[in-house]
Amino acid sequence: MTETADAVVIGSGGFGASVAYHLARRGMAVALLDRHAMASQTSPRAAGIAATVRSTDLMTRFATQAVDRIGDLAEELDHSLGFVRSGGIKIARTETDAKILDRNVETARRNGIAAEIVDAGRAAELNPLVKPDRVVSTMWIPTDAYFEPGELAIAYVGAAARHGARLLPHRAVTGIRRHGDRVTGVATATEPIDAPLVIDAAGPWAGQIAAAAGHPVPLVPTRHQLLITEPIDGVRPEHAILRIIDAAVYGRPSWGGFLMGGYETDPVAIDLAAQPATFEARDTPLDFSVLRRMLDRASDTLPAVAEAPIRVHRGGLPTMTVDGQHLVGPVPGSDGMWIAAGCNVAGLSIAPIIGDLLGEWIVDGAPSEDLSTMSVTRFGPEWADPDHVLEAALHHYAAFYRSTI
Ligand SMILES: Cc1cc2nc3c(=O)[nH]c(=O)nc-3n(C[C@H](O)[C@H](O)[C@H](O)COP(=O)(O)OP(=O)(O)OC[C@H]3O[C@@H](n4cnc5c(N)ncnc54)[C@H](O)[C@@H]3O)c2cc1C
């Protein structure tokens, strides 16, 4: 017998789980499907950092609201999610990067964040792992927070289920069913599901789903890696998150040690169409030498981290767009088809607000914020060329750190 739902959400990572929760909370009968276990792919492999000052005013506002929502969710569930409002510091070690910080402070202040430039001594107080010698300028962002990445998406999955969503793990969507220009549901590895609304939140597989719906979108799954050290003397959970611009690294306290990740200068795209159907985020080919080079670049400023034994090395597949903006909204040419993808390595922390706005848009007919910069229609015919897409997305990944986080 064919199953039915008001809405099928494809993918239970940060984006899909948040969308499912916000639709279910608005009274929709939601079926949340995942080809693997619930919330098991890139989302739990993230660093769990929520950076509040972003490249644009809109994203800064969204990121700030998203952090508040994570705190709210922890309260609703009476479960901390490892949420710590530690604040963050962003370190410039060149005069050029110091100017970036001045601009970031302006963006922050325009959006009500009491960010400020502090001296190197204060930076070392905010995070005692910092050796101040080479620090030229430091920005302090009191609103930044971090959380346990393995807990956020699964918390949304659980909260969606409590609002009546049906959870269907290990059930891959294999096709989009349509009648004329309307979506009518999905084909799955077993029975089809009838639904007038289908939301593509398939993370690195989102491009494949969009293509199956008849509207290819330029998305590039790209490897991203991090490490966590063994405990380091003196590290405390309330110590500030930190980023070093020229080294393209970020980090935060984690289980008494330090978690550090960063942006590769020669990024690696993974073509999922060339991978077996059983491929999972944990199968992403890792390369510790990339992180070793990052540790070396950061070692003047973070010597204790550079010397610490490594406890965890993991990675996953965030999905880059060609312009660094997320991909959120209706998919043209298929009434009832929506997408929430193109995380650009910042999707987990922004998912709380993206899910809410998309829920609002789907149920009420319009979002309360202008999401046109995330529109699927922003890509012209020039993005039909896969080589052009790959080049732009990877260039964006490699340069991303200076422009955004
Ligand atoms: C090392 C690392 C560090 C990171 N650090 C941060 C950070 O500090 N802060 C931050 O905000 N972000 C960070 N990110 C990025 C963040 O992890 C992603 O932006 C986010 O997890 C993307 O969520 P998603 O829901 O789009 O994708 P995913 O979590 O990958 O979820 C997509 C889901 O769709 C399912 N799916 C795919 N195809 C199908 C199908 N056909 N049928 C059914 N289900 C399907 C998949 O199985 C998967 O569960 C980091 C990422 C990595 C790898």
The ligand as an ORCA input file, in Angstrom:
! r2SCAN-3c Opt
* xyz 0 1
  C      35.108     18.522      9.744
  C      33.893     19.411      9.602
  C      33.742     20.511     10.432
  C      32.602     21.319     10.329
  N      32.410     22.310     11.243
  C      31.257     23.014     11.235
  C      30.981     23.965     12.250
  O      31.772     24.169     13.162
  N      29.809     24.654     12.193
  C      28.900     24.434     11.205
  O      27.851     25.067     11.196
  N      29.117     23.511     10.231
  C      30.267     22.818     10.228
  N      30.506     21.871      9.273
  C      29.544     21.746      8.172
  C      28.323     20.980      8.605
  O      28.688     19.686      9.038
  C      27.381     20.894      7.424
  O      27.147     22.199      6.944
  C      26.039     20.265      7.801
  O      26.232     19.094      8.530
  C      25.250     19.988      6.554
  O      24.031     19.393      6.927
  P      23.131     18.701      5.848
  O      21.836     18.384      6.511
  O      23.083     19.537      4.627
  O      23.950     17.388      5.400
  P      24.126     15.947      6.083
  O      24.397     16.028      7.522
  O      25.120     15.214      5.250
  O      22.710     15.282      5.898
  C      22.199     14.900      4.641
  C      21.430     13.615      4.836
  O      20.728     13.285      3.634
  C      20.682     11.876      3.543
  N      20.388     11.496      2.165
  C      21.151     11.749      1.073
  N      20.586     11.241     -0.030
  C      19.438     10.654      0.362
  C      18.415      9.937     -0.329
  N      18.474      9.740     -1.655
  N      17.377      9.458      0.388
  C      17.309      9.647      1.736
  N      18.251     10.330      2.422
  C      19.300     10.813      1.745
  C      22.077     11.471      4.006
  O      22.138     10.103      4.375
  C      22.334     12.425      5.151
  O      21.971     11.876      6.409
  C      31.619     21.047      9.329
  C      31.788     19.945      8.491
  C      32.895     19.123      8.619
  C      33.030     17.928      7.735
*
